Amino acid sequence: MLWLLLVIICMITFFLYIRYVPVYGVPCIGSEIQDNDVKILDVRDYNQSYKDPIINSINIPVAYLKRNYRELYHSNIIVVASDSLEKNVSIRFLKNKGVNVLGYSFTGCPCKKGVKQTIV
């Protein structure tokens, strides 16, 4: 019975780690990226990205990353998310699949305007 309790606690801890602990080594990107080879990946839901679009971005929601991550191979990615949960899950998934993630940005912070200006 004790082993079963320990296994359940370990599983809960693992899932909480994946969702809420930030990925080490992936910084918040502002306007310091000036490279045109960088692709912006918008992982927000379609309803949110439709209301507040980001110019020249690829919109693949977190729920669809498993199907469409192959489109992102051999490119540098900046992830744009609406909250830290989307950011953590998407960056962790992409890095496990071998995609080069340079950084991230949130839609509510001033970094968003910098990302729009570097790509346009």
Residue pairs with C-beta under 8 A, 6 or more apart in sequence:
18 88
18 89
18 92
19 85
19 88
19 89
20 84
20 85
20 88
21 88
22 84
22 87
22 88
23 88
23 91
23 92
23 95
23 101
26 91
26 95
26 101
26 102
26 103
26 104
27 103
27 104
28 103
28 104
28 105
28 106
28 109
28 111
29 78
29 102
29 103
29 104
29 105
29 111
29 114
29 115
30 105
30 110
30 111
30 114
30 115
31 111
31 113
31 114
31 115
31 117
31 118
32 114
33 78
33 102
33 103
33 115
33 118
34 118
35 76
35 118
36 119
37 75
37 76
38 75
38 76
38 77
38 78
38 102
38 118
38 119
39 57
39 58
39 72
39 75
39 76
39 77
39 78
40 54
40 56
40 57
40 58
40 77
40 78
40 80
40 115
40 119
41 57
41 58
41 60
41 72
41 77
41 78
41 79
41 80
41 90
41 94
42 49
42 54
42 57
42 58
42 59
42 60
42 80
43 60
43 61
43 62
43 65
43 79
43 80
43 81
43 86
43 87
43 90
44 59
44 61
44 80
44 81
44 82
44 86
44 107
45 61
45 82
46 59
46 61
48 82
48 107
49 57
49 59
49 61
52 107
54 80
54 112
54 115
54 116
55 116
55 119
55 120
56 119
56 120
57 80
57 119
58 71
58 72
60 68
60 69
60 71
62 86
62 89
62 90
65 90
65 93
65 94
66 93
69 93
69 94
69 97
69 99
72 94
72 99
73 98
73 99
75 99
75 100
76 100
76 102
77 94
77 99
77 100
77 101
77 102
78 101
78 102
78 103
78 104
78 105
78 115
79 87
79 90
79 91
79 94
79 101
79 103
79 104
79 105
80 104
80 105
80 106
80 107
80 112
80 115
81 87
81 90
81 104
81 105
81 106
81 107
82 106
82 107
82 108
83 106
84 106
87 104
87 106
91 101
91 104
94 101
95 101
105 111
105 112
105 114
105 115
106 112
